[in-house]
Amino acid sequence: MSEALLQIRDLSVDYLLDRGAFRAVKNVSFDIGRGELFGLAGESGCGKSTIAYAITRLAKAPAWVAGGEILLDGQDLLKLPESRLQEVRWRRIGMVFQSAMNSLNPLMRVEAQFHDVLRRHTGSSREKSRARAEEMFKLVGIPASRLTDYPHQFSGGMRQRIVIAICLALKPELIIMDEPTTALDVVVQREILEQVIDLQRGYGFSVLFITHDLHLMAQLCHRIGVMLKGELVEVGDVRQVSRAPAHDYTRKLWGAIPQLPGHPAVKDAIA
Ligand SMILES: Nc1ncnc2c1ncn2[C@@H]1O[C@H](COP(=O)(O)OP(=O)(O)OP(=O)(O)O)[C@@H](O)[C@H]1O
């Protein structure tokens, strides 16, 4: 791994429920290097999204960070006052969630939404925002003429591309993608992720990629962490985690991937 950009140390997150605290994330530690694609895998409910929200401090009650550190370039995000956090969110850490389509305002033209984000974070003028929006649309493969359209005029895949474009417009150092394409059909899903990888190569940002799709994760990521019931049971290089998993549960996860006849097995796909 390259030099660490994000270091998560002993992170514990609780949900404070009427019947008592439920620990959803238990003493989790891992690093994400600069320019690294890091995947977090594990069954539904194992705590992946809770970690994603904790990193950006977007976790809302009843979630409560019970302990640990989240260091971005050595600075503990958990200790930053809310006012300083605004500089980190979007500007340094971009977020693309499964419900990203909902992060677009249905009443605003897309161009205005670019400007809104760029003005708020960089003080950009309308002309500069327009130029940047055109550049970003080109990067994600949407004609610039469509910048004056409203979100409902785009397909689901295009809307997700728009959210990625807005996120990238601020050149964040880390992008958190939590099931970014789950709601889309597999062809569009793959197209978008391939585009993200291309952009990653060009821009050099780091990615925390969360998905149920272990096969996809193995193809995209450099390193993988495997979670089970709130604990990180294994972290390693994608080859090591797939070829020589240290944990029984990781072996089960790989074993659960259906292999189509004539289709290369995962182990071959990443070889
Ligand atoms: N608002 C909440 N209140 C109470 N418990 C919650 C809340 N949100 C999540 N949890 C619980 O915390 C645990 C971890 O949930 P989380 O959403 O982080 O898992 P996940 O691995 O991201 O799952 P998925 O892959 O289905 O999104 C689960 O047991 C879930 O039921």
The ligand as a MOL file (V3000), in Angstrom:
LIG
                    3D

  0  0  0     0  0            999 V3000
M  V30 BEGIN CTAB
M  V30 COUNTS 31 33 0 0 0
M  V30 BEGIN ATOM
M  V30 1 N -30.7400 3.7440 12.1810 0
M  V30 2 C -30.4690 2.5500 12.7100 0
M  V30 3 N -30.9970 2.1930 13.8990 0
M  V30 4 C -30.7100 1.0090 14.4460 0
M  V30 5 N -29.9010 0.0770 13.9090 0
M  V30 6 C -29.3660 0.3650 12.7260 0
M  V30 7 C -29.6090 1.6080 12.0530 0
M  V30 8 N -28.9130 1.6110 10.8970 0
M  V30 9 C -28.2740 0.4140 10.8310 0
M  V30 10 N -28.5310 -0.3370 11.9310 0
M  V30 11 C -28.0150 -1.6670 12.2230 0
M  V30 12 O -26.5990 -1.6250 12.2230 0
M  V30 13 C -26.0740 -2.7920 11.6100 0
M  V30 14 C -25.1350 -2.4050 10.4920 0
M  V30 15 O -25.8960 -1.7900 9.4630 0
M  V30 16 P -25.2180 -1.2360 8.1300 0
M  V30 17 O -26.2920 -0.5400 7.3610 0
M  V30 18 O -24.0070 -0.4850 8.4830 0
M  V30 19 O -24.7810 -2.5880 7.4090 0
M  V30 20 P -24.2870 -2.8430 5.9210 0
M  V30 21 O -23.2030 -3.8300 6.0250 0
M  V30 22 O -23.9830 -1.5570 5.2560 0
M  V30 23 O -25.5680 -3.4910 5.2700 0
M  V30 24 P -26.1200 -3.3880 3.7680 0
M  V30 25 O -25.0910 -4.0820 2.9470 0
M  V30 26 O -27.4280 -4.1040 3.8290 0
M  V30 27 O -26.2550 -1.9270 3.4660 0
M  V30 28 C -27.2780 -3.6220 11.1600 0
M  V30 29 O -27.5220 -4.6250 12.1410 0
M  V30 30 C -28.4060 -2.6350 11.1100 0
M  V30 31 O -29.6370 -3.2620 11.3820 0
M  V30 END ATOM
M  V30 BEGIN BOND
M  V30 1 1 1 2
M  V30 2 1 2 3
M  V30 3 2 2 7
M  V30 4 2 3 4
M  V30 5 1 4 5
M  V30 6 2 5 6
M  V30 7 1 6 7
M  V30 8 1 6 10
M  V30 9 1 7 8
M  V30 10 2 8 9
M  V30 11 1 9 10
M  V30 12 1 10 11
M  V30 13 1 11 12
M  V30 14 1 11 30
M  V30 15 1 12 13
M  V30 16 1 13 14
M  V30 17 1 13 28
M  V30 18 1 14 15
M  V30 19 1 15 16
M  V30 20 2 16 17
M  V30 21 1 16 18
M  V30 22 1 16 19
M  V30 23 1 19 20
M  V30 24 2 20 21
M  V30 25 1 20 22
M  V30 26 1 20 23
M  V30 27 1 23 24
M  V30 28 2 24 25
M  V30 29 1 24 26
M  V30 30 1 24 27
M  V30 31 1 28 29
M  V30 32 1 28 30
M  V30 33 1 30 31
M  V30 END BOND
M  V30 END CTAB
M  END
